[in-house]
Amino acid sequence: MVVVFYSAHSDFNFFYGFSVHPKNILIVNLQCQICLTKRPKTMKTIIIITIIFCLFCSSLLGQTKNLDADIRGRSCIGGSGVCSTIQGRSNTNNMKTFTITKQSATLFTMEIDINNLSIEEQKTCFGKEYSKIAPTDVIEFIQDQDFIFDINTLLYLELDPAFRMLKRGMYPLEIINGKARVTLTLSQYQ
């Protein structure tokens, strides 16, 4: 997303914009052309408003929420991939709490501490035990069948309810600081 503003006054031209990097890094670009007659008070006000606006916009992205999910695949009877979700805490051993970070209306990341996964769950998620993964291994999260999120879960996560389907396939998984993070894209559901 890129937003650009341009303000032309008799004394100076002011161009500013910001963009959000795919990894939620806010990039702010400010360029000013000031003529001979400077108005430092006006410039200071514009810069303060710009900073406040940028902070507000950056707070809208990257918000995290917790979601309990079962990742045993194939209707939760074996396999791999998301097969059930519950908002809040569940009382079942099969559900694990994931941290969900919204990237866009149809894109989010699921993150879990690897220490919260049993050896069997590690094998399901990574294809092998975490301790046996080499730094050169390419790890993917396998969603073995399409999963339809319920509308209430999507509203809780502030995602677009028209895009409810997590399609079967392989999704990039990365391990950073002892946490497994998978980026998932939702598709439109008829």
C-alpha positions in Angstrom: 0.0 0.0 0.0 1.4 3.4 -0.9 -0.2 6.7 0.0 1.1 10.0 -1.3 0.2 13.5 -0.3 1.2 16.7 -2.0 0.8 20.2 -0.6 1.7 23.3 -2.6 1.7 26.6 -0.8 3.0 30.0 -2.0 6.1 29.7 0.2 7.0 26.0 -0.1 6.1 22.7 -1.8 5.8 19.7 0.5 5.6 16.1 -0.7 5.2 13.3 1.7 4.1 9.7 1.5 4.4 6.4 3.2 4.3 2.8 2.2 4.0 -0.4 4.2 6.6 -3.1 3.4 5.3 -6.7 3.2 7.0 -7.3 6.6 5.0 -4.5 8.2 7.8 -1.9 8.1 6.5 1.5 7.7 8.5 3.6 5.3 8.0 7.3 5.4 9.2 9.6 2.6 9.4 13.4 3.2 10.7 15.9 0.7 10.4 19.6 1.0 11.2 22.5 -1.3 11.2 25.7 0.7 11.4 29.1 -1.1 13.1 32.2 0.2 10.2 33.0 2.5 10.1 30.2 5.1 7.3 29.5 7.5 8.8 27.2 10.1 5.7 27.1 12.2 3.5 25.9 9.3 6.2 23.3 8.3 6.4 22.1 11.9 2.6 21.7 12.1 2.6 19.7 8.8 5.3 17.4 10.0 3.6 16.8 13.3 0.3 16.0 11.5 2.2 13.7 9.1 3.8 11.8 12.0 0.6 11.4 13.9 -1.2 10.2 10.7 1.6 7.7 10.0 1.5 6.3 13.5 -2.3 5.9 13.3 -2.0 4.1 9.9 0.7 1.8 11.1 -1.3 0.8 14.2 -4.1 -0.5 11.9 -1.8 -3.2 10.4 0.0 -5.9 12.2 -2.5 -6.3 15.1 -2.3 -9.7 16.7 -5.0 -11.8 18.2 -5.0 -15.3 19.6 -6.9 -18.2 17.9 -7.1 -21.8 19.0 -6.7 -24.1 16.0 -6.5 -27.9 15.5 -3.9 -28.7 12.8 -4.5 -32.4 12.5 -6.0 -32.1 8.9 -8.6 -34.2 7.2 -11.6 -33.3 9.4 -9.3 -33.6 12.5 -8.8 -37.4 12.1 -5.3 -37.4 10.7 -3.2 -35.5 8.1 -2.0 -32.0 8.2 -3.5 -28.6 8.0 -6.1 -26.5 9.8 -9.3 -28.5 10.5 -10.9 -26.5 13.3 -10.7 -23.1 14.9 -12.2 -21.6 18.1 -12.1 -18.1 19.3 -10.7 -17.8 22.9 -9.4 -20.7 24.9 -10.5 -24.3 24.3 -10.5 -27.1 26.8 -9.3 -29.8 24.4 -5.8 -31.1 24.1 -5.9 -31.1 20.3 -6.3 -27.3 20.1 -3.2 -25.1 20.1 -3.2 -21.4 20.6 -1.7 -19.5 17.6 -0.9 -15.8 17.4 -2.6 -14.4 14.3 -1.2 -11.3 12.7 -3.4 -9.7 10.0 -1.4 -8.6 6.9 -4.3 -7.6 4.7 -8.0 -8.3 4.3 -7.2 -11.8 2.9 -3.6 -12.5 4.2 -2.5 -13.4 7.7 0.2 -15.2 9.6 -0.2 -17.9 12.2 2.6 -18.2 14.7 3.2 -20.7 17.6 6.1 -21.3 19.9 7.7 -24.6 18.9 8.0 -25.6 22.6 4.1 -25.8 22.7 4.1 -28.5 20.0 4.6 -32.2 20.9 7.0 -34.3 18.8 4.0 -35.7 16.8 2.7 -32.2 16.2 6.2 -31.1 15.0 6.2 -34.0 12.6 2.8 -33.0 11.3 3.8 -29.4 10.9 7.3 -29.7 9.6 7.5 -33.2 8.2 10.0 -34.2 10.8 11.1 -33.4 14.4 12.2 -29.8 14.9 15.6 -30.8 16.3 16.3 -32.7 13.0 15.6 -29.8 10.7 18.8 -28.6 9.0 19.3 -24.9 8.3 19.2 -25.6 4.5 15.8 -27.5 4.7 12.9 -25.8 3.0 9.9 -26.2 5.3 6.3 -25.9 4.1 3.0 -26.1 5.9 0.7 -28.6 4.2 -3.0 -27.9 4.1 -4.3 -31.3 2.9 -7.8 -30.2 2.2 -9.8 -27.0 1.8 -10.9 -25.4 5.1 -13.8 -23.0 5.4 -13.5 -20.5 8.2 -16.7 -19.5 9.9 -17.7 -15.9 9.5 -17.5 -15.1 13.3 -13.8 -16.1 13.3 -13.1 -13.9 10.3 -14.8 -11.0 11.9 -12.9 -11.6 15.1 -9.6 -11.5 13.1 -10.9 -8.5 11.2 -10.5 -10.3 7.8 -12.8 -10.1 4.8 -15.7 -12.5 5.4 -16.2 -13.0 1.6 -12.8 -14.7 1.6 -13.4 -17.7 3.9 -11.6 -20.5 2.1 -8.1 -21.7 3.0 -7.3 -23.7 -0.1 -5.4 -27.0 0.0 -1.8 -26.7 -0.9 1.6 -25.8 0.5 2.3 -22.6 2.4 5.7 -21.1 3.3 6.7 -21.8 6.8 9.6 -20.2 8.6 11.1 -20.7 12.0 12.3 -17.5 13.7 13.5 -17.3 17.3 11.9 -20.7 18.3 8.6 -19.8 16.7 7.0 -21.4 13.6 5.3 -18.8 11.4 3.2 -19.7 8.4 1.7 -17.1 6.0 -1.8 -18.1 4.8 -3.9 -16.5 2.0 -7.7 -16.8 1.9 -9.7 -17.3 -1.2 -13.2 -16.2 -2.1 -15.9 -18.7 -1.0 -19.2 -19.0 -2.9 
